[in-house]
Amino acid sequence: MTSTTAAGPQITHEPVRRRSGAVPRRYRHVVAPLILAVFVVVGVGLSAAVAYHNRLGVTNVDGISYMGIAREYANGWLPDAINAYWSPMVSWMMAPFIAAGLGMQTAFAVVNCFAVAVVLGVGGWLVWSQNHRIVPAVLFMVTAIPALMSAVSVQTPDLLVVAWVVGFLWALRWADQALHGSTRARLVSGGVLGVVAAIGYFVKLFLLPVAVGAVILWLVLRVWSARRRREPVRHWWTSPVATIVLFAVVVAPWVGALTLKYGSPTLGSSLSVNIGSKFDDGGRATDWPFLPVPPNSHAFSPNEDFTPSVYKQGPMDNPDPSAVPPTTESTTDDTGPKVTKESGIAARAGYYLHERMLALPYYLQKISTFAPFAAPIALLFAAALVIGVVRFRRYAFTCIVAATTLVYFVGYGMITSSSSGGGNARYYWPLFYLTAMIGALMLPAVWRLVRRRGVVRTIVACVAIAVVPVASFTQNWFGSPAPFYPSVNRTEALRVTGPTDVPEIVRLADQIRASGALPEDATVIGSNYRSLSSLAFLTDTRVYGRSGQGYTYHSDAMRKLFIDEGVQYFVQFDPATAPARDYSMAGKLVGTYNATISCSADRSTDPEIPCRIQIVKFAK
């Protein structure tokens, strides 16, 4: 806490030199907003077209849980809908559309299109308002549109995370500008920042530590910068206090609901479940049950709640281990030292650091599959900071964006794993938009620098700037690697027009429903949990179990366990050319179907192959 004298004048916008004075009022209030609005409409329209084209698909098992919870909210099943593992915001936003009669996939697409509008609208406005030049804002929006189009069909809250990050930057900039204003301005802006932080907590629990880290780093930079210039910052603590108070007020009802449901105070269970597995060889599934069961009568699968007190309600032990094929372990896993949950703190900490270093190259590679320019922009900005070209006083908001980027990057770097190849690329989407925003914000300064250095350097700079949107288009829209990076997240071009895509799994579900082989609310288990989860969602049935457990119909002990737990049907997935099976020992074969889907290996990376799907009704 500092001081008593009035604060010195602060720069709230990046410095811009103009040839003829202030920007004309008409341009600032009419022309520029109209240009930004056009790009927002174009971006949302293109994204909506992609979402509509892909609206029938089911992209992953996480999305099934979010949509299932949204359905529970829409139907008023609140005790079942309240969930400590899956953050509630995306389900809350889907619920009114589902209640109004929209399909769950379509409701998810609507929410994602809203996120697109926020990213383009708020993000473009933030860039423009820093210097009132339209080119940097247009550059940011043109770069963002292909990535948003690529992401809009993914049924997870990760696009909503991007929207929150952009909104958080807006709130953080307001709080920074108000830090040298009146007490009322500091309290109001700090309170708004607390509300935005609470929204982030509702969007994804991981965003809570991101918000805390970013706010702390911002305050450190702001106070350090002021003291370095011997300019006191009066009562700087009022803003973070208001942030904490408003955050607590907003989240209190939800935390209370979670506490009542789970019997102990909790902010959520996803961080403890996922981070706790990073300190030993066993992974998070070490003490999971052999046969997880759905957490309630409305859930599509056990995945709807991974909170340990709920997920572990199913039978823990395999009744017939001899029936499950052994898993294939690498030689390094077999011969290397084992670290378990019972190992000492030093051993587990050493294991954690070792695994994070192993994961770092995969992490960086995964980011480059959709944002190949992120690392160059970040490194150039870091170099500019080190040599003093960029200072917080002159480029306050750009430094705030960079600080948030650093916090987000380090946060996921602390939990990503080499065993998963660096994790899922969608977790790191905000890094694309954050680094693109840094590049756009620095564009006026870069342009002023190079245009005085001759024609050749100006041309080189133009080419380097153009590479950013070009890379975004090639990587995210066209499905082709950028010229300077050999890897790409997409493998085919986005389809914006044409007939609605009907995935094979959807065709299969339609055939099953039409034949009556699986009645609604039937309980099922099968040899491929991932594909069966999608089928259960599409056929309105309920799946038991989890991946990689080797469930089979020909084990008497397993069949008895399945039937005792209330399972009615077994679904067998085999390659189309596999020999015919005899199901007489298990029950009655009620349906045989063929489809090109992920078939028998039960992994998220399985290719789609011609598959034979057979449904057996257990004999009691």
C-alpha positions as CSV (number, residue, x, y, z in Angstrom):
1,M,0.0,0.0,0.0
2,T,1.4,3.3,-1.0
3,S,1.0,6.7,-0.6
4,T,-0.6,9.9,-0.2
5,T,0.0,12.2,-3.1
6,A,-2.0,12.3,-6.3
7,A,-1.1,9.9,-9.0
8,G,0.6,11.1,-12.1
9,P,-1.1,11.0,-15.5
10,Q,-1.6,7.6,-16.9
11,I,-1.6,6.4,-20.5
12,T,-4.8,4.4,-21.1
13,H,-4.3,3.8,-24.8
14,E,-1.3,2.7,-26.7
15,P,0.6,5.7,-28.1
16,V,-0.3,6.6,-31.6
17,R,1.1,9.4,-33.7
18,R,-1.3,10.9,-36.2
19,R,-0.7,13.4,-39.0
20,S,-3.7,15.5,-38.6
21,G,-4.9,15.5,-35.0
22,A,-7.7,13.5,-33.5
23,V,-9.6,10.8,-35.3
24,P,-12.8,12.4,-36.8
25,R,-15.8,11.9,-34.6
26,R,-17.8,10.4,-37.4
27,Y,-15.1,7.8,-38.1
28,R,-14.8,6.8,-34.4
29,H,-18.6,6.6,-33.8
30,V,-20.0,5.4,-37.1
31,V,-17.5,4.1,-39.7
32,A,-15.2,2.1,-37.6
33,P,-18.0,0.4,-35.5
34,L,-19.8,-0.4,-38.7
35,I,-16.7,-2.0,-40.2
36,L,-16.2,-4.1,-37.0
37,A,-19.9,-5.0,-37.1
38,V,-19.6,-6.3,-40.7
39,F,-16.8,-8.6,-39.7
40,V,-18.7,-9.8,-36.7
41,V,-21.7,-10.6,-38.8
42,V,-19.5,-12.4,-41.5
43,G,-17.7,-14.4,-38.9
44,V,-20.8,-15.4,-37.0
45,G,-22.6,-16.2,-40.3
46,L,-19.8,-18.5,-41.5
47,S,-19.5,-20.2,-38.2
48,A,-23.2,-20.7,-38.0
49,A,-23.2,-22.2,-41.5
50,V,-20.5,-24.7,-40.4
51,A,-22.3,-25.5,-37.2
52,Y,-25.6,-26.1,-39.1
53,H,-23.8,-28.4,-41.5
54,N,-22.4,-30.5,-38.6
55,R,-25.3,-30.1,-36.2
56,L,-26.2,-33.8,-36.1
57,G,-22.9,-35.1,-35.0
58,V,-21.6,-36.1,-31.6
59,T,-18.0,-34.9,-31.3
60,N,-16.9,-36.5,-28.0
61,V,-18.0,-38.1,-24.8
62,D,-17.5,-35.0,-22.8
63,G,-20.1,-33.2,-24.9
64,I,-22.6,-36.0,-24.1
65,S,-22.2,-35.2,-20.4
66,Y,-22.7,-31.4,-20.9
67,M,-25.8,-32.0,-23.1
68,G,-27.2,-34.6,-20.7
69,I,-26.9,-32.1,-17.8
70,A,-28.5,-29.4,-19.9
71,R,-31.4,-31.7,-20.6
72,E,-31.8,-32.2,-16.9
73,Y,-31.9,-28.5,-16.3
74,A,-34.4,-28.1,-19.1
75,N,-36.7,-30.7,-17.6
76,G,-36.4,-29.3,-14.0
77,W,-34.4,-32.3,-12.7
78,L,-32.2,-30.0,-10.6
79,P,-30.9,-32.5,-8.0
80,D,-29.5,-34.6,-10.8
81,A,-28.3,-31.6,-12.9
82,I,-26.2,-30.0,-10.1
83,N,-22.7,-31.4,-10.8
84,A,-19.3,-30.8,-9.2
85,Y,-17.2,-32.2,-12.1
86,W,-18.6,-30.6,-15.2
87,S,-18.7,-26.8,-15.0
88,P,-22.3,-25.6,-15.4
89,M,-22.3,-22.5,-17.6
90,V,-22.5,-24.2,-21.0
91,S,-25.3,-26.5,-19.8
92,W,-27.1,-23.5,-18.3
93,M,-26.9,-21.7,-21.6
94,M,-28.2,-24.7,-23.6
95,A,-31.1,-25.5,-21.2
96,P,-33.5,-22.7,-22.4
97,F,-33.1,-23.8,-26.0
98,I,-33.6,-27.4,-25.2
99,A,-36.7,-26.5,-23.1
100,A,-38.0,-24.6,-26.2
101,G,-37.8,-27.7,-28.3
102,L,-34.3,-27.5,-30.0
103,G,-32.2,-30.6,-30.2
104,M,-29.3,-30.9,-27.8
105,Q,-26.7,-30.7,-30.6
106,T,-28.4,-27.7,-32.1
107,A,-28.6,-26.0,-28.7
108,F,-24.8,-26.5,-28.3
109,A,-24.2,-25.0,-31.7
110,V,-26.3,-21.9,-30.7
111,V,-24.2,-21.4,-27.6
112,N,-20.9,-21.8,-29.6
113,C,-22.2,-19.2,-32.1
114,F,-22.8,-16.8,-29.2
115,A,-19.2,-17.4,-28.1
116,V,-18.0,-16.6,-31.7
117,A,-19.9,-13.3,-31.6
118,V,-18.3,-12.4,-28.2
119,V,-14.7,-13.2,-29.4
120,L,-15.1,-11.2,-32.6
121,G,-17.1,-8.3,-31.2
122,V,-15.3,-7.8,-27.9
123,G,-11.9,-8.8,-29.2
124,G,-12.1,-6.6,-32.3
125,W,-13.3,-3.7,-30.2
126,L,-10.5,-4.1,-27.7
127,V,-7.8,-4.0,-30.4
128,W,-9.5,-1.0,-32.2
129,S,-10.1,1.0,-29.0
130,Q,-6.4,0.9,-28.1
131,N,-5.3,3.1,-31.0
132,H,-8.4,3.8,-33.0
133,R,-6.9,2.2,-36.1
134,I,-9.0,-0.2,-38.0
135,V,-6.3,-2.3,-39.7
136,P,-5.1,-4.0,-36.5
137,A,-8.6,-4.9,-35.4
138,V,-9.4,-6.2,-38.9
139,L,-6.2,-8.3,-38.8
140,F,-7.2,-9.8,-35.5
141,M,-10.7,-10.6,-36.7
142,V,-9.7,-12.0,-40.1
143,T,-7.1,-14.2,-38.3
144,A,-9.7,-15.4,-35.7
145,I,-12.6,-16.2,-38.1
146,P,-11.1,-19.5,-39.6
147,A,-10.2,-20.7,-36.1
148,L,-13.7,-20.0,-34.8
149,M,-15.2,-21.8,-37.8
150,S,-13.1,-24.8,-37.1
151,A,-14.0,-24.8,-33.4
152,V,-17.8,-24.0,-33.6
153,S,-18.9,-27.6,-34.1
154,V,-17.0,-29.0,-31.1
155,Q,-19.3,-29.9,-28.3
156,T,-17.3,-28.8,-25.3
157,P,-17.2,-25.4,-23.5
158,D,-13.7,-24.7,-24.8
159,L,-15.0,-22.0,-27.3
160,L,-16.9,-20.5,-24.4
161,V,-13.5,-20.4,-22.6
162,V,-12.1,-18.3,-25.4
163,A,-15.0,-15.9,-25.2
164,W,-14.5,-15.7,-21.4
165,V,-10.8,-14.9,-21.9
166,V,-11.6,-12.0,-24.2
167,G,-14.2,-10.7,-21.8
168,F,-11.8,-11.1,-18.9
169,L,-9.2,-8.9,-20.8
170,W,-11.9,-6.3,-21.2
171,A,-12.7,-6.3,-17.4
172,L,-9.0,-6.3,-16.5
173,R,-8.3,-3.4,-18.8
174,W,-11.1,-1.4,-17.2
175,A,-9.8,-2.2,-13.7
176,D,-6.3,-1.1,-14.8
177,Q,-7.5,2.2,-16.2
178,A,-9.6,2.8,-13.0
179,L,-6.7,2.1,-10.7
180,H,-5.7,5.7,-10.8
181,G,-9.2,7.1,-10.7
182,S,-11.7,7.7,-7.9
183,T,-12.5,5.2,-5.2
184,R,-15.9,4.6,-6.8
185,A,-14.3,3.8,-10.1
186,R,-11.9,1.3,-8.5
187,L,-14.7,-0.4,-6.6
188,V,-17.0,-0.6,-9.6
189,S,-14.4,-1.9,-12.0
190,G,-13.0,-4.3,-9.4
191,G,-16.5,-5.6,-8.7
192,V,-17.1,-6.2,-12.4
193,L,-13.8,-8.0,-12.6
194,G,-15.0,-10.2,-9.7
195,V,-18.3,-11.0,-11.6
196,V,-16.3,-11.9,-14.8
197,A,-14.0,-14.1,-12.7
198,A,-17.1,-15.8,-11.3
199,I,-18.4,-16.4,-14.8
200,G,-15.1,-18.0,-15.7
201,Y,-15.4,-20.3,-12.7
202,F,-18.9,-21.3,-14.0
203,V,-17.5,-21.8,-17.5
204,K,-14.5,-24.0,-16.5
205,L,-13.0,-24.6,-13.1
206,F,-9.5,-24.3,-14.5
207,L,-10.2,-20.6,-15.3
208,L,-10.4,-19.8,-11.6
209,P,-6.6,-20.2,-11.0
210,V,-6.1,-18.5,-14.4
211,A,-8.0,-15.5,-13.2
212,V,-6.3,-15.4,-9.9
213,G,-2.8,-15.7,-11.5
214,A,-3.6,-13.0,-14.1
215,V,-4.9,-10.5,-11.5
216,I,-1.9,-11.0,-9.3
217,L,0.5,-10.6,-12.1
218,W,-1.3,-7.5,-13.4
219,L,-1.1,-5.9,-9.9
220,V,2.6,-6.8,-9.6
221,L,3.3,-5.2,-13.0
222,R,1.2,-2.1,-12.3
223,V,2.6,-1.4,-8.9
224,W,6.2,-2.2,-9.9
225,S,5.9,0.0,-13.0
226,A,4.6,2.9,-10.9
227,R,7.2,2.6,-8.2
228,R,9.9,2.3,-10.8
229,R,9.0,5.7,-12.0
230,R,8.4,7.0,-8.4
231,E,4.7,7.5,-9.2
232,P,2.6,6.4,-6.3
233,V,-0.5,4.3,-6.8
234,R,-3.1,5.3,-4.2
235,H,-5.2,2.6,-2.5
236,W,-4.5,0.0,-5.2
237,W,-5.8,-2.7,-2.9
238,T,-9.5,-1.5,-3.2
239,S,-9.9,-3.0,-6.6
240,P,-8.8,-6.6,-5.8
241,V,-10.8,-6.4,-2.5
242,A,-13.9,-5.5,-4.5
243,T,-13.1,-8.3,-7.0
244,I,-12.9,-10.9,-4.2
245,V,-16.1,-9.8,-2.5
246,L,-18.2,-9.8,-5.7
247,F,-16.7,-13.1,-6.8
248,A,-17.7,-14.7,-3.4
249,V,-21.2,-13.2,-3.6
250,V,-21.8,-14.5,-7.1
251,V,-20.5,-18.1,-6.6
252,A,-21.9,-18.6,-3.1
253,P,-25.3,-20.0,-4.2
254,W,-23.6,-22.5,-6.5
255,V,-21.0,-23.6,-4.0
256,G,-23.8,-24.0,-1.4
257,A,-25.8,-26.2,-3.8
258,L,-22.7,-28.4,-4.4
259,T,-22.0,-28.6,-0.7
260,L,-25.6,-29.7,0.0
261,K,-25.5,-32.4,-2.7
262,Y,-22.0,-33.8,-2.0
263,G,-22.0,-33.4,1.8
264,S,-18.8,-31.3,2.1
265,P,-17.7,-27.9,1.0
266,T,-16.5,-27.9,-2.6
267,L,-15.8,-25.6,-5.5
268,G,-15.7,-28.5,-7.9
269,S,-14.0,-31.8,-8.4
270,S,-12.5,-31.6,-11.8
271,L,-9.1,-30.1,-10.7
272,S,-8.6,-32.6,-7.9
273,V,-9.5,-35.5,-10.1
274,N,-7.3,-34.5,-13.0
275,I,-4.3,-32.9,-11.2
276,G,-4.1,-35.5,-8.5
277,S,-3.2,-38.1,-11.2
278,K,-0.1,-36.1,-12.3
279,F,2.0,-37.1,-9.4
280,D,2.3,-40.9,-9.8
281,D,2.4,-43.6,-12.5
282,G,-1.0,-45.0,-11.9
283,G,-3.0,-42.2,-13.5
284,R,-6.4,-41.1,-12.4
285,A,-8.0,-44.5,-13.2
286,T,-5.9,-46.4,-10.7
287,D,-8.7,-46.7,-8.1
288,W,-11.7,-46.5,-10.4
289,P,-14.4,-49.1,-10.4
290,F,-14.5,-52.0,-12.9
291,L,-18.1,-51.2,-13.7
292,P,-19.1,-47.5,-13.2
293,V,-22.9,-46.9,-13.2
294,P,-24.8,-43.8,-14.3
295,P,-25.1,-41.4,-11.4
296,N,-28.9,-41.0,-11.8
297,S,-31.8,-42.3,-13.7
298,H,-31.6,-39.6,-16.3
299,A,-27.8,-39.7,-17.1
300,F,-26.7,-41.1,-20.4
301,S,-23.5,-42.6,-18.9
302,P,-21.3,-42.8,-15.8
303,N,-19.1,-40.1,-17.3
304,E,-21.8,-37.5,-16.2
305,D,-20.1,-37.3,-12.8
306,F,-16.5,-38.2,-12.2
307,T,-16.6,-36.9,-8.6
308,P,-15.0,-39.8,-6.7
309,S,-17.9,-40.2,-4.2
310,V,-20.3,-40.7,-7.1
311,Y,-18.2,-42.4,-9.7
312,K,-17.0,-45.1,-7.3
313,Q,-20.5,-46.3,-6.5
314,G,-20.2,-49.2,-9.1
315,P,-18.6,-52.6,-8.5
316,M,-14.9,-52.1,-8.0
317,D,-13.5,-55.5,-8.9
318,N,-13.6,-57.6,-12.1
319,P,-15.4,-60.8,-11.3
320,D,-13.5,-62.7,-14.1
321,P,-10.0,-61.3,-14.7
322,S,-9.1,-64.2,-17.0
323,A,-11.7,-63.0,-19.5
324,V,-10.0,-59.6,-20.0
325,P,-7.1,-59.5,-22.4
326,P,-3.9,-58.1,-20.8
327,T,-3.1,-54.5,-21.6
328,T,0.1,-53.9,-23.6
329,E,2.7,-52.0,-21.6
330,S,5.9,-50.4,-22.9
331,T,9.2,-51.7,-21.8
332,T,10.0,-48.4,-20.1
333,D,6.8,-48.7,-18.0
334,D,7.7,-52.2,-17.1
335,T,11.4,-51.6,-16.1
336,G,11.3,-48.0,-14.9
337,P,10.9,-46.9,-11.3
338,K,7.3,-46.8,-10.1
339,V,5.9,-43.9,-8.2
340,T,2.6,-44.6,-6.4
341,K,0.2,-42.6,-4.3
342,E,2.0,-44.1,-1.3
343,S,5.4,-42.8,-2.4
344,G,7.1,-39.9,-0.5
345,I,6.6,-36.2,-1.3
346,A,10.1,-35.9,-2.9
347,A,9.5,-38.9,-5.2
348,R,6.2,-37.7,-6.3
349,A,7.4,-34.1,-6.8
350,G,10.4,-35.5,-8.8
351,Y,8.0,-37.6,-10.9
352,Y,5.8,-34.6,-11.6
353,L,8.6,-32.4,-12.8
354,H,10.1,-35.1,-14.9
355,E,6.8,-35.8,-16.6
356,R,6.1,-32.1,-17.3
357,M,9.5,-31.8,-19.0
358,L,8.8,-34.8,-21.1
359,A,5.4,-33.3,-22.0
360,L,6.7,-29.8,-23.0
361,P,7.7,-30.6,-26.6
362,Y,4.3,-32.3,-27.2
363,Y,2.6,-29.3,-25.6
364,L,4.3,-26.9,-27.9
365,Q,3.7,-29.1,-31.0
366,K,0.0,-29.4,-30.1
367,I,-0.3,-25.6,-30.0
368,S,1.4,-25.2,-33.3
369,T,-1.1,-27.5,-35.0
370,F,-3.7,-24.7,-34.9
371,A,-1.6,-21.6,-34.1
372,P,1.8,-21.9,-35.8
373,F,2.4,-18.2,-35.3
374,A,1.9,-18.3,-31.5
375,A,5.5,-19.1,-30.6
376,P,7.1,-16.5,-32.9
377,I,4.8,-13.7,-31.7
378,A,5.4,-14.6,-28.0
379,L,9.2,-14.8,-28.4
380,L,9.4,-11.5,-30.3
381,F,7.3,-9.8,-27.7
382,A,9.4,-11.3,-24.9
383,A,12.5,-10.0,-26.7
384,A,11.0,-6.5,-27.0
385,L,10.3,-6.5,-23.3
386,V,13.8,-7.6,-22.4
387,I,15.6,-5.0,-24.6
388,G,13.2,-2.2,-23.4
389,V,11.3,-1.6,-26.6
390,V,8.1,-2.4,-24.9
391,R,7.4,-1.0,-21.4
392,F,4.3,-1.4,-19.3
393,R,3.7,2.4,-19.0
394,R,3.4,2.8,-22.8
395,Y,1.9,-0.6,-23.6
396,A,-0.2,-1.4,-20.5
397,F,-3.0,-3.4,-22.2
398,T,-0.6,-5.3,-24.5
399,C,1.4,-6.3,-21.4
400,I,-1.8,-7.3,-19.6
401,V,-2.7,-9.6,-22.6
402,A,0.8,-11.0,-22.5
403,A,0.6,-11.6,-18.8
404,T,-2.7,-13.5,-19.2
405,T,-1.2,-15.5,-22.1
406,L,1.8,-16.5,-19.8
407,V,-0.5,-17.5,-17.0
408,Y,-2.7,-19.6,-19.2
409,F,0.3,-21.2,-21.0
410,V,2.1,-22.1,-17.7
411,G,-1.2,-23.3,-16.2
412,Y,-1.8,-25.9,-18.8
413,G,1.9,-26.7,-19.0
414,M,1.7,-27.8,-15.4
415,I,-0.9,-30.5,-16.1
416,T,-0.3,-31.7,-19.7
417,S,1.2,-35.2,-20.2
418,S,3.4,-36.8,-22.7
419,S,1.4,-40.0,-22.5
420,S,-1.5,-38.1,-24.1
421,G,0.7,-36.5,-26.7
422,G,0.4,-33.1,-25.1
423,G,-3.3,-33.2,-24.4
424,N,-6.2,-32.1,-26.5
425,A,-5.6,-29.1,-28.8
426,R,-8.9,-27.5,-27.8
427,Y,-7.7,-26.9,-24.3
428,Y,-5.1,-24.5,-25.7
429,W,-7.4,-22.5,-28.1
430,P,-7.1,-19.3,-26.1
431,L,-3.4,-19.1,-26.8
432,F,-4.3,-18.6,-30.5
433,Y,-6.4,-15.6,-29.9
434,L,-4.2,-14.1,-27.2
435,T,-1.1,-14.2,-29.3
436,A,-3.0,-13.0,-32.3
437,M,-4.2,-10.0,-30.2
438,I,-0.7,-9.3,-29.1
439,G,0.5,-9.1,-32.7
440,A,-2.5,-6.9,-33.7
441,L,-1.9,-4.5,-30.8
442,M,1.8,-4.2,-31.6
443,L,1.1,-3.7,-35.4
444,P,1.1,0.2,-35.3
445,A,4.4,0.4,-33.5
446,V,5.9,-2.2,-35.8
447,W,4.7,-0.3,-38.8
448,R,6.0,3.0,-37.6
449,L,9.4,1.3,-37.1
450,V,9.8,-0.5,-40.4
451,R,8.4,2.2,-42.8
452,R,11.3,4.4,-42.0
453,R,13.8,1.7,-42.8
454,G,13.3,1.5,-46.6
455,V,11.1,-0.3,-49.1
456,V,12.7,-3.8,-48.7
457,R,12.2,-4.0,-45.0
458,T,8.6,-2.7,-45.4
459,I,7.9,-5.4,-47.9
460,V,9.4,-8.1,-45.6
461,A,7.3,-6.8,-42.7
462,C,4.2,-6.9,-44.8
463,V,4.9,-10.5,-45.8
464,A,5.5,-11.4,-42.2
465,I,2.3,-9.8,-41.0
466,A,0.3,-11.5,-43.8
467,V,1.6,-14.9,-42.7
468,V,-0.5,-14.7,-39.6
469,P,-4.0,-14.7,-41.2
470,V,-2.7,-17.0,-44.0
471,A,-1.5,-19.6,-41.5
472,S,-4.9,-19.4,-39.7
473,F,-6.7,-20.0,-43.0
474,T,-4.5,-22.9,-44.1
475,Q,-4.5,-24.6,-40.7
476,N,-8.1,-24.1,-39.6
477,W,-10.2,-23.7,-42.8
478,F,-8.4,-25.6,-45.6
479,G,-7.0,-28.4,-43.4
480,S,-3.5,-27.9,-45.0
481,P,-0.3,-27.3,-43.0
482,A,1.0,-23.8,-42.9
483,P,4.1,-23.3,-45.1
484,F,6.5,-23.1,-42.2
485,Y,4.9,-25.8,-40.0
486,P,4.4,-29.5,-41.1
487,S,1.6,-30.4,-38.7
488,V,-2.1,-29.5,-38.8
489,N,-5.0,-30.1,-36.4
490,R,-7.6,-30.5,-39.2
491,T,-7.2,-33.1,-41.9
492,E,-9.8,-31.9,-44.3
493,A,-11.3,-28.5,-45.4
494,L,-14.3,-27.1,-43.6
495,R,-17.6,-27.4,-45.4
496,V,-19.6,-24.2,-45.3
497,T,-22.3,-25.0,-47.8
498,G,-24.0,-28.1,-49.2
499,P,-26.3,-30.7,-47.6
500,T,-26.2,-31.4,-43.8
501,D,-23.6,-34.0,-42.9
502,V,-25.1,-37.1,-41.4
503,P,-22.3,-39.1,-39.6
504,E,-22.3,-42.9,-39.8
505,I,-23.0,-43.2,-36.1
506,V,-26.2,-41.1,-36.5
507,R,-27.3,-43.3,-39.4
508,L,-26.6,-46.4,-37.2
509,A,-28.6,-44.9,-34.3
510,D,-31.5,-44.2,-36.7
511,Q,-31.5,-47.8,-37.9
512,I,-31.5,-49.1,-34.3
513,R,-34.4,-46.9,-33.2
514,A,-36.4,-47.8,-36.3
515,S,-35.9,-51.5,-35.7
516,G,-36.9,-51.3,-32.0
517,A,-33.9,-53.3,-31.0
518,L,-33.1,-50.8,-28.2
519,P,-36.2,-49.2,-26.5
520,E,-35.8,-45.8,-24.9
521,D,-34.3,-45.9,-21.4
522,A,-32.8,-49.3,-22.0
523,T,-29.6,-50.0,-20.1
524,V,-26.6,-51.2,-22.2
525,I,-23.0,-52.2,-22.0
526,G,-20.6,-53.2,-24.8
527,S,-17.2,-54.0,-26.1
528,N,-16.5,-50.4,-27.2
529,Y,-17.5,-47.9,-24.6
530,R,-16.8,-44.7,-26.7
531,S,-18.9,-45.7,-29.7
532,L,-21.6,-47.1,-27.4
533,S,-21.7,-43.8,-25.5
534,S,-22.6,-41.9,-28.7
535,L,-25.2,-44.6,-29.6
536,A,-26.7,-44.3,-26.1
537,F,-27.0,-40.6,-26.5
538,L,-28.6,-40.8,-29.9
539,T,-31.0,-43.6,-29.0
540,D,-31.9,-42.2,-25.6
541,T,-30.6,-45.2,-23.7
542,R,-28.2,-45.5,-20.8
543,V,-24.7,-47.0,-21.0
544,Y,-22.7,-48.6,-18.1
545,G,-19.0,-49.1,-17.7
546,R,-15.9,-47.3,-19.0
547,S,-13.2,-47.7,-21.6
548,G,-10.6,-50.4,-21.7
549,Q,-12.2,-52.9,-19.3
550,G,-12.6,-55.8,-21.8
551,Y,-16.3,-56.3,-21.1
552,T,-17.6,-59.5,-22.7
553,Y,-20.8,-61.4,-23.0
554,H,-19.3,-64.9,-22.8
555,S,-18.1,-64.7,-19.2
556,D,-20.7,-66.1,-16.8
557,A,-19.4,-64.1,-13.9
558,M,-19.5,-60.8,-15.9
559,R,-23.0,-61.5,-17.2
560,K,-24.2,-62.1,-13.7
561,L,-22.6,-58.8,-12.6
562,F,-24.1,-56.9,-15.5
563,I,-27.6,-58.3,-14.9
564,D,-27.4,-57.7,-11.1
565,E,-26.5,-54.0,-11.8
566,G,-29.6,-53.7,-14.0
567,V,-27.9,-54.0,-17.5
568,Q,-30.4,-55.3,-20.1
569,Y,-28.4,-55.4,-23.4
570,F,-24.9,-56.1,-24.6
571,V,-23.6,-54.5,-27.8
572,Q,-20.7,-56.2,-29.6
573,F,-18.5,-54.3,-32.0
574,D,-16.4,-56.3,-34.5
575,P,-14.7,-55.6,-37.8
576,A,-17.1,-56.4,-40.6
577,T,-14.9,-59.3,-41.8
578,A,-14.7,-60.9,-38.3
579,P,-16.1,-64.5,-37.9
580,A,-19.7,-64.8,-36.8
581,R,-20.4,-65.1,-33.1
582,D,-22.6,-67.4,-31.1
583,Y,-24.6,-65.5,-28.5
584,S,-26.8,-68.4,-27.3
585,M,-25.1,-68.5,-23.9
586,A,-25.8,-64.9,-23.2
587,G,-29.3,-64.3,-24.6
588,K,-31.2,-63.4,-27.7
589,L,-29.6,-61.6,-30.7
590,V,-32.1,-58.8,-31.5
591,G,-30.3,-56.8,-34.1
592,T,-27.3,-56.8,-36.5
593,Y,-26.1,-53.6,-38.3
594,N,-23.2,-52.4,-40.3
595,A,-21.5,-49.0,-40.2
596,T,-18.2,-47.4,-40.8
597,I,-17.3,-46.2,-37.3
598,S,-14.6,-46.5,-34.6
599,C,-15.0,-50.2,-33.9
600,S,-13.1,-52.5,-31.7
601,A,-10.1,-50.9,-30.0
602,D,-12.0,-48.5,-27.7
603,R,-9.6,-45.5,-28.0
604,S,-10.3,-41.9,-28.9
605,T,-7.7,-42.1,-31.7
606,D,-9.3,-45.2,-33.4
607,P,-9.9,-44.8,-37.1
608,E,-13.3,-45.5,-38.6
609,I,-13.5,-48.9,-40.3
610,P,-16.3,-51.1,-41.6
611,C,-17.8,-52.5,-38.4
612,R,-20.5,-55.0,-37.5
613,I,-22.6,-54.1,-34.5
614,Q,-24.8,-56.7,-32.8
615,I,-27.2,-56.2,-30.0
616,V,-27.9,-59.0,-27.5
617,K,-30.7,-59.0,-24.9
618,F,-29.5,-60.7,-21.8
619,A,-31.5,-63.8,-20.7
620,K,-32.3,-63.6,-17.0
